[in-house]
Amino acid sequence: MNERLLRAGAVAAMALMFIGAILMVHWPSGGTDQISSQEVGGVLFGQADGSGYGLVVLLIGVLLLVAMLGGIFLAKEEKE
């Protein structure tokens, strides 16, 4: 019973911290300074001059895929 109460208190504390963090953020009011999806794509993939973060995002994705496959390989049980 005591362990359940401790877990419930921990979950409630985490929930309050999460809600507090959300309420402390200064959210934009949705004025005229909205960014279009075309501008986001231009920043992400860059223009014709080769700027942008597309290659970096691709390399991070490949790194995460390899890490996930390595974790699966290491977690697999060997049959004798």
Backbone as a printed PyTorch tensor [residue, N CA C, xyz], in Angstrom:
tensor([[[  0.8300,  -1.1980,   0.0000],
         [  0.0000,   0.0000,   0.0000],
         [  0.8670,   1.2500,   0.0000]],

        [[  1.9370,   1.2230,   0.7980],
         [  2.8200,   2.3690,   0.9020],
         [  3.5410,   2.6390,  -0.4250]],

        [[  3.9150,   1.5680,  -1.1190],
         [  4.5970,   1.7150,  -2.4130],
         [  3.6550,   2.3130,  -3.4580]],

        [[  2.3970,   1.9060,  -3.4210],
         [  1.4150,   2.4710,  -4.3650],
         [  1.2140,   3.9640,  -4.1230]],

        [[  1.1750,   4.3490,  -2.8710],
         [  1.0090,   5.7580,  -2.5220],
         [  2.2140,   6.5720,  -2.9830]],

        [[  3.3920,   6.0100,  -2.8370],
         [  4.6070,   6.6720,  -3.2880],
         [  4.6110,   6.8440,  -4.8130]],

        [[  4.2100,   5.8020,  -5.5140],
         [  4.1340,   5.8870,  -6.9800],
         [  3.1030,   6.9210,  -7.4210]],

        [[  1.9480,   6.9220,  -6.7700],
         [  0.9070,   7.8880,  -7.1200],
         [  1.3770,   9.3140,  -6.8610]],

        [[  2.0960,   9.5230,  -5.7770],
         [  2.6380,  10.8440,  -5.4910],
         [  3.6730,  11.2760,  -6.5140]],

        [[  4.5110,  10.3360,  -6.9440],
         [  5.5200,  10.6490,  -7.9600],
         [  4.8660,  11.0030,  -9.2890]],

        [[  3.8290,  10.2540,  -9.6580],
         [  3.1200,  10.5440, -10.9120],
         [  2.4270,  11.9010, -10.8260]],

        [[  1.8190,  12.1940,  -9.6950],
         [  1.1490,  13.4850,  -9.5280],
         [  2.1610,  14.6320,  -9.5680]],

        [[  3.3200,  14.4390,  -8.9560],
         [  4.3540,  15.4820,  -8.9790],
         [  4.8580,  15.7190, -10.3910]],

        [[  5.0800,  14.6520, -11.1390],
         [  5.5370,  14.7970, -12.5270],
         [  4.4800,  15.4820, -13.3830]],

        [[  3.2080,  15.1370, -13.1570],
         [  2.1350,  15.7680, -13.9130],
         [  2.0560,  17.2610, -13.6100]],

        [[  2.1940,  17.6280, -12.3490],
         [  2.1790,  19.0490, -11.9830],
         [  3.3700,  19.7940, -12.5740]],

        [[  4.5420,  19.1580, -12.5830],
         [  5.7120,  19.7930, -13.2010],
         [  5.5120,  19.9840, -14.6960]],

        [[  4.9260,  18.9880, -15.3520],
         [  4.6680,  19.0710, -16.7880],
         [  3.6710,  20.1880, -17.0950]],

        [[  2.6040,  20.2480, -16.3340],
         [  1.6000,  21.2920, -16.5430],
         [  2.1920,  22.6680, -16.2560]],

        [[  2.9950,  22.7640, -15.2000],
         [  3.6540,  24.0310, -14.8870],
         [  4.5990,  24.4860, -15.9910]],

        [[  5.3390,  23.5430, -16.5720],
         [  6.2530,  23.8930, -17.6640],
         [  5.4800,  24.3790, -18.8840]],

        [[  4.3450,  23.7610, -19.1730],
         [  3.5320,  24.1950, -20.3200],
         [  2.9670,  25.5860, -20.0730]],

        [[  2.5200,  25.8500, -18.8480],
         [  1.9280,  27.1530, -18.5510],
         [  2.9620,  28.2730, -18.5110]],

        [[  4.2330,  27.9500, -18.2640],
         [  5.2730,  28.9690, -18.1990],
         [  5.7860,  29.4000, -19.5780]],

        [[  5.4760,  28.6490, -20.6190],
         [  5.9630,  28.9680, -21.9630],
         [  5.1750,  30.1470, -22.5150]],

        [[  5.8920,  31.0610, -23.1470],
         [  5.2340,  32.1960, -23.8020],
         [  4.8220,  31.7530, -25.2070]],

        [[  3.5590,  31.3940, -25.3550],
         [  3.0600,  30.9200, -26.6410],
         [  2.7150,  32.1070, -27.5230]],

        [[  3.0190,  32.0310, -28.8220],
         [  2.6660,  33.1370, -29.7190],
         [  1.1550,  33.2750, -29.8400]],

        [[  0.7220,  34.4970, -30.0330],
         [ -0.7170,  34.7570, -30.0710],
         [ -1.3240,  34.5270, -31.4490]],

        [[ -0.5290,  34.1590, -32.4280],
         [ -1.0680,  33.8910, -33.7590],
         [ -1.2780,  35.1590, -34.5630]],

        [[ -0.3870,  36.1030, -34.4010],
         [ -0.4910,  37.3720, -35.1250],
         [ -0.0720,  37.2340, -36.5790]],

        [[  0.4380,  38.3200, -37.1300],
         [  0.7910,  38.3370, -38.5520],
         [  2.1830,  37.7640, -38.8210]],

        [[  2.9180,  37.3750, -37.7850],
         [  4.2740,  36.8650, -37.9850],
         [  4.3150,  35.3420, -38.1270]],

        [[  3.3290,  34.7790, -38.7720],
         [  3.2670,  33.3430, -38.9770],
         [  4.2370,  32.9300, -40.0730]],

        [[  4.8280,  31.7580, -39.9240],
         [  5.7780,  31.2340, -40.8920],
         [  5.0570,  30.2210, -41.7720]],

        [[  5.2560,  30.3300, -43.0700],
         [  4.6040,  29.3990, -43.9810],
         [  5.4220,  28.1170, -44.0940]],

        [[  4.7930,  27.0810, -44.5950],
         [  5.4940,  25.8160, -44.7710],
         [  6.5720,  25.9270, -45.8450]],

        [[  6.3970,  26.8270, -46.7830],
         [  7.4110,  27.0370, -47.8150],
         [  8.6880,  27.6170, -47.1940]],

        [[  8.5480,  28.5220, -46.2440],
         [  9.7090,  29.0890, -45.5680],
         [ 10.4100,  28.0430, -44.7040]],

        [[  9.6270,  27.1890, -44.0500],
         [ 10.2210,  26.1230, -43.2450],
         [ 11.0020,  25.1610, -44.1420]],

        [[ 10.4440,  24.8040, -45.2780],
         [ 11.1440,  23.9410, -46.2270],
         [ 12.4060,  24.5840, -46.7610]],

        [[ 12.3560,  25.8940, -47.0110],
         [ 13.5410,  26.5990, -47.4830],
         [ 14.6550,  26.5940, -46.4620]],

        [[ 14.3110,  26.7380, -45.1810],
         [ 15.3250,  26.7180, -44.1310],
         [ 15.8620,  25.3040, -43.9450]],

        [[ 14.9750,  24.3020, -43.9860],
         [ 15.3950,  22.9310, -43.7480],
         [ 16.2730,  22.4000, -44.8710]],

        [[ 15.8180,  22.5550, -46.0990],
         [ 16.5340,  21.9730, -47.2310],
         [ 17.4020,  22.9730, -47.9650]],

        [[ 17.2980,  24.2360, -47.6590],
         [ 18.1530,  25.2480, -48.2570],
         [ 17.7290,  25.6190, -49.6630]],

        [[ 18.4460,  26.5600, -50.2040],
         [ 18.1920,  27.0210, -51.5620],
         [ 19.1580,  26.3050, -52.5000]],

        [[ 19.3080,  26.8050, -53.6930],
         [ 20.1700,  26.1800, -54.6840],
         [ 21.6510,  26.3000, -54.3300]],

        [[ 21.9990,  27.1640, -53.3770],
         [ 23.4030,  27.3600, -53.0230],
         [ 23.9490,  26.2870, -52.0850]],

        [[ 23.1460,  25.3090, -51.7130],
         [ 23.6150,  24.2090, -50.8760],
         [ 23.4810,  24.4470, -49.3890]],

        [[ 22.8570,  25.5330, -48.9900],
         [ 22.6610,  25.7640, -47.5650],
         [ 21.4870,  24.9220, -47.0760]],

        [[ 21.3490,  24.8080, -45.7890],
         [ 20.2290,  24.0730, -45.2230],
         [ 20.6920,  22.9140, -44.3770]],

        [[ 19.7260,  22.2330, -43.8020],
         [ 20.0040,  21.1680, -42.8500],
         [ 19.5300,  19.8070, -43.3460]],

        [[ 19.1890,  19.6750, -44.6000],
         [ 18.6720,  18.4070, -45.1200],
         [ 19.6370,  17.2590, -44.9670]],

        [[ 20.9070,  17.4870, -45.2890],
         [ 21.9130,  16.4360, -45.1830],
         [ 22.1360,  16.0470, -43.7230]],

        [[ 22.1370,  17.0180, -42.8430],
         [ 22.3340,  16.7410, -41.4200],
         [ 21.1830,  15.8900, -40.8830]],

        [[ 19.9590,  16.2350, -41.2530],
         [ 18.7950,  15.4660, -40.7990],
         [ 18.8630,  14.0420, -41.3510]],

        [[ 19.2900,  13.8880, -42.5960],
         [ 19.4160,  12.5670, -43.1940],
         [ 20.4710,  11.7370, -42.4600]],

        [[ 21.6200,  12.3350, -42.1650],
         [ 22.6750,  11.6040, -41.4690],
         [ 22.2590,  11.2260, -40.0510]],

        [[ 21.5480,  12.0970, -39.3600],
         [ 21.0600,  11.7700, -38.0170],
         [ 20.0510,  10.6220, -38.0870]],

        [[ 19.2020,  10.6360, -39.1090],
         [ 18.2420,   9.5490, -39.2740],
         [ 18.9290,   8.2120, -39.5080]],

        [[ 19.9730,   8.2050, -40.3270],
         [ 20.7200,   6.9680, -40.5790],
         [ 21.4200,   6.5110, -39.3040]],

        [[ 21.9950,   7.4540, -38.5490],
         [ 22.6540,   7.1040, -37.2960],
         [ 21.6690,   6.4890, -36.3060]],

        [[ 20.4760,   7.0700, -36.1870],
         [ 19.4630,   6.5120, -35.2840],
         [ 18.9990,   5.1280, -35.7390]],

        [[ 18.8830,   4.9250, -37.0530],
         [ 18.4910,   3.6140, -37.5750],
         [ 19.5380,   2.5690, -37.2340]],

        [[ 20.8010,   2.8990, -37.4410],
         [ 21.8720,   1.9550, -37.1310],
         [ 21.9180,   1.6640, -35.6320]],

        [[ 21.7340,   2.6820, -34.8040],
         [ 21.7300,   2.4730, -33.3590],
         [ 20.5660,   1.5820, -32.9340]],

        [[ 19.4020,   1.7820, -33.5450],
         [ 18.2460,   0.9610, -33.2020],
         [ 18.4750,  -0.4940, -33.6250]],

        [[ 19.0040,  -0.6980, -34.8130],
         [ 19.2710,  -2.0660, -35.2600],
         [ 20.3470,  -2.7270, -34.4000]],

        [[ 21.3510,  -1.9680, -33.9980],
         [ 22.3730,  -2.5180, -33.1120],
         [ 21.8020,  -2.9010, -31.7550]],

        [[ 20.9090,  -2.0760, -31.2300],
         [ 20.2630,  -2.4040, -29.9610],
         [ 19.4090,  -3.6550, -30.0600]],

        [[ 18.7110,  -3.8020, -31.1670],
         [ 17.8910,  -5.0070, -31.3720],
         [ 18.7830,  -6.2310, -31.4790]],

        [[ 19.9020,  -6.0930, -32.2100],
         [ 20.8250,  -7.2210, -32.3590],
         [ 21.4210,  -7.6300, -31.0070]],

        [[ 21.7870,  -6.6550, -30.1860],
         [ 22.3610,  -6.9620, -28.8860],
         [ 21.3310,  -7.5400, -27.9200]],

        [[ 20.0780,  -7.1600, -28.0590],
         [ 19.0460,  -7.6340, -27.1290],
         [ 18.5150,  -9.0160, -27.5020]],

        [[ 18.8110,  -9.4670, -28.7170],
         [ 18.3300, -10.7710, -29.1610],
         [ 18.9930, -11.8930, -28.3640]],

        [[ 18.2080, -12.8750, -27.9860],
         [ 18.7630, -14.0050, -27.2600],
         [ 19.3390, -15.0000, -28.2490]],

        [[ 20.4570, -15.5950, -27.8580],
         [ 21.0770, -16.6130, -28.6960],
         [ 20.5140, -17.9740, -28.3330]],

        [[ 20.2270, -18.7730, -29.3460],
         [ 19.7480, -20.1350, -29.1160],
         [ 20.9280, -21.0870, -29.2840]],

        [[ 21.0360, -22.0090, -28.3600],
         [ 22.1430, -22.9570, -28.4320],
         [ 21.7060, -24.2830, -28.9820]]])
